[in-house]
Amino acid sequence: MLNLLKWNSIDFLRRYGWMFLAAAVSLVVAAIVQDGEGFTNGMLIFSAGMLGGVFFPACIVLAMYQSFGWLRQDSALLELSLPVSAWKQVLSRVIIAIVVNLLACLGLMVLMMLFGKYSSGTIQPMTLEHWQSLGGLILLLLLGDMTVLISYLITRSIGLTRFWAALITTFLGTILMVVIATFIVYLMVWTNVIILPTFSGQGIITMNGNLQVSSFVPAILGILWIILLEYLGSSMLLKYSFQVD
């Protein structure tokens, strides 16, 4: 397992390491900007914003793609022939996706803090709320990655070619995310941790009440269970039903 994770990580960095380098450059540029105004500082902060604004979100998209993109490559048949269990192959890709998402989101957060230093002259330290928000975002991104992965495996398991599988994965993944979001909201309502506003009126729609959330624990537990089920389902599909062109 560790060897598989090591070689997948090396292959990933060889292919996409330049994106992380560009994102890291944005942090370096933002860090060297001095307080105050001026053309040079303005250009530096603009350059850092452009680099970070492009490459950090691109890394998040890349994490989603790499979770299933390796199955679309011509080397998929060779990789699947390795004497490694399907669940280990899926887990190695999932771990890489988690790390990539973590680095990308953390980098964006640090970049925003450096922008705050440029405007206010001080850097606000990361608080517990920042880390909690970061953890929640990583969890949501992982849910998206796993949903896309199982969607692609379903389409390939029924015999679709790589082109049609990638196309239909978009629609299937979207449908699944809507269903998952609806289920999470229902779960929170059922556990009495969320109060939804009510809509009424004839001709003119009016909204009564405000959205109130007292706890996200049921939602977090629900998302974790869904991720686990998607992981187990992906492993089984990869082992028993996945078809290589």
C-alpha positions, 0 to 999 in steps of 0.5 A, a space after each residue: 500500500 505504501 509503495 503504491 501510494 509513493 509511486 502514485 504520488 511521484 507520478 502525480 508530481 511529475 505530471 502536475 508539480 508545475 501547478 503547485 510551483 506556480 501556486 507557491 510562487 504566488 505566496 512568495 510574491 505576496 509575502 515580499 510585498 511591503 506595507 503601503 502603496 506604490 506601483 511596484 507593490 500594486 503590481 506584485 499583489 496583482 501578480 500574486 492574486 492572478 497566480 493564486 486565483 488561477 492555480 489554487 482553484 485549478 489544483 482543486 479541480 485537478 484533485 477531482 480529476 486525478 481521482 478518476 482520470 487515471 482510469 481514462 489513461 492508456 496505462 489503466 489496464 497495466 495499473 489494474 493488472 498490478 497485484 494490489 487490491 482494488 480498495 488499495 488502488 482507490 484509497 491511494 488515489 483518494 489520499 492524494 486527492 485529500 492532500 491536494 485539496 488540503 494544500 490548495 485550500 490552505 494556500 488560498 487561506 494563507 494568500 488571503 491572510 497575506 492580502 490582509 497584511 497588504 491592506 491593514 499592515 498586520 497578519 491575522 493568525 489562523 484561529 480555531 474557526 479557520 481550521 474548522 472551516 478548512 476541515 469542512 471545506 476539505 470534507 465537502 471537496 472529498 465528497 465531490 471527488 468520491 461522487 465523481 469517482 463512483 459516477 465514472 465507475 458506474 458509467 464504465 461498468 455498464 460498457 460506455 466508452 471513455 468519451 461517453 463515460 466522461 460526459 455522462 459522469 458529469 450529469 450523473 455526478 450532478 444528480 447524485 450531489 443534488 440527492 445527497 444535498 437533499 438527504 443531508 438537509 432532511 437529516 438535519 431537519 429530522 435531528 432538529 438542528 436546522 429550521 428552514 424558512 417557510 414560503 407562502 402567498 398567492 401570486 406574491 411569494 413571501 418568506 417567513 422566518 430565517 434559516 437557523 442551524 444549531 449544529 453541523 454534527 449530523 451533517 458531518 456524520 452523514 457526509 462521512 457515511 456517504 463518503 465511506 459508502 461511495 468508497 466501498 462501492 467504488 472499490 467493488 465496481 473497480 474489482 468486479 465490473 469495471 471495463 477497460 477499452 
